[in-house]
Amino acid sequence: MGVTHLALLAANYLRGAEGKKTAVLEWNNHGDFGRLGRMCTGQLRDISCYRIQDVDYYPQADGSRLVECLKAGYQEILIDFGSIEEQVYIELTRCGVVWIVMSFSEWQMEAFKEIAESKEEAKSVSWQFLTVFGSEESRREWNKRQNPKILRIPFSADAFTVTRDLMEWMETTFMQSSFSGNVSRKNLLKRKKKRSIQR
């Protein structure tokens, strides 16, 4: 699971569980959204927006596309920046909430430490660091001694299927970040209470 997979999962959660009008912008030149859109919709040519399960996906978007989306009344706009570069980092500082996905392996810890220590924004509540691959022991050791804390993403085989485990993880993660201002905290707590009664 990488950034794009998580962006799709989050979008499907926000639309399906929260009922939010959601857009996802591909802010990189990977071309994944175009391929995804053609495969899921049967379109034979590239178009500017693909609607999949009631979520709008914009391939190879930029600032002008973001402005259009802001004017279009979306309640949530997710941006897939791909890998972190200096220009991307400038854009990240403008976002209300930032999720950075990393592979937590021993040989990558030094690079991550540099990002975490040299970027003051990385220590704010709106920045979440997430991992799905790598050493669980190393992650736990990091969380005992260092900041920011790194959350483990549950495995997901299908970005369009939000399982109960993933839904619970999303709820917890959203509540830990300033997403909780957009996602209804009352609804999240109500669902958690309901599930605990059912168990």
N, C-alpha and C positions, 0 to 999 in steps of 0.2 A: 504494500500500500504506500502510495506517495501523495504528493500534494493534490494532484488532480483527482485521485480516488477519494480523498478526504473531502475535497470541495463538493464533489457530486453527492457524497453521503450527507454532508451538512445541509446542502440545498434540499435534498429529498426529505430530510428530517424537518427542516423549517417549513416546507410546503405541506408535507403530509401530516405531521404531528401538530404543528403550530398554526397551520392555515395561512402562512405568510406568503404574499405575492413575492416571488424570489427570482432574481437573475444571477447568472454566473458568467463572469467575464474572463476570457482567456487572455491574460496580459503578457503573452510570450509568443515566440514564433514556432512552437512545437507542432502546431497543426492538429493536436489531439481532438479539439472540439469539432473541427470540420469532419474528421473521420468518424467520430462518434455520432454526429448529427446525421450524416449520410447513411450510416448503418442503421440507426434507430428509426429514421423517418422514411427511408427509401428514396430520398432526394438524390437525383443523379448529378446535380451541379451544386457548387458552393452557394450558400445564401448567408445573409447577415445575421440571422437568428434562427435557431432550431428550438422548437418547443417539445420537450420530452417529459412525460408524466407531469405536465402542468408547470414545469420549470423552464425558464428561457435561458438558452445558452448562446453566448456571443463569441464566435471564434475571432482570434487575433484582434482583440479590442484595444482601444487607446483612450486618451483623455476625452475626445469628443464623444465617443460611445458612452463613456461613463456619465457625461453631462446629460446625454439623451435618456439614459436609464434613471438618473436622478429626477428628471422632469416627468418620466413616465409613470410615476407613482408606485414604484417597487418599494415594498416594506423592508426587504433585505437584499443587499447587493454583495455577492461574494466575488473576490478577485483571485484568480490563480496566477500568481507571479512566476511560477516555476522556480528556478534557482535564485539565490540571493546574489546580486551584484550591486555595485555602488549606486547605480541609478535606481534599481529596484528598492534599495534600502531607503532612498529619499521618499519614494512613493509609500513605503510601509509606514513611515512616520506620520503620514496623513490619514491613515486608517484608524477607525474607532477601535477595532479589535484586530489583533494579529495572531495567527497560529503559524508557528514555524515547525515544520516536520523534518526530523532528522533521523539518521541511522545511528544508534548509540553504540558504536563499536570503540574498542580501546584506542585504535589508531586515529579515530576522528574526534576524540574527546578534547584534544588540545585546540583544534580549530573551533569547536563549539565553545570552549572556555573563553577564547578570544572574543567571540561574538557576545557572549553573556557578560563579560567584564568590561569590554570597551564601549558597549552601547547602553547608555543609561536607560533608554526606552525599554530595553529587554527586561528590566526589573520592575516595570509597572504592571499593575494588575491586568491591563488590557492585552498584554503579551503572554501567550501560552506556548510552551515548548513541548512538543509531542514526539513520540517515537513508537514504531511498531516492530522494528528489527533491532537486533543488537543484544548485548548482554544485559539480562535483567539484574544480575548482581551488581554490575557497574552502575546501572541506573539508580539502584537503591543506595549504593555508596555515595553517589553524587548528591542525591536528595538529602542524605543525612548531613553532609558537610558543606554543600554549595547552594547558591541561588543563581538563577531561578529554578524552581522545581520542574522536573520533567515528568509528564504524564504518559502512561502507556496506552496506546490506542488498541482496542480489541481487534482481533483479526476479522476482516470482512472480505468474503469472496466476491460479492456482488454489490457494487456501489448504488444500485437502485433498490436494494432490499435492506430496510432498517429493521433489524431483529430487536427483540426485547432487551438483550444485553447492550446492543449499540444505542438503543433509545435511552437506557438508563445512563450510559456513559455520556451521551450527548447532553442530557439534562444536567448532570453534575458539572461537566466542563463548561457549558454555557453559564451556569450559575456562578462559577468561579471567575468569570471574566465579565467585562462590561456588556457582553451580549445580553446579560440578564436584564438590562434596561429595555431591550427590544423584545426578547422572548418573555412572555408573561411569567413572572416569578410565582404568582399566585397559582397559575395553571400547573406549573411544574410541581409545586409543593402538594397541590391537590391530587395529582396523578401518583406521586410518590406515596402519599397517605393511603390512597385507594389500593395500590398494589400491596402495601404492607398489611392492610386489613384482609385482602384476599389470601395472603399467604398464611 
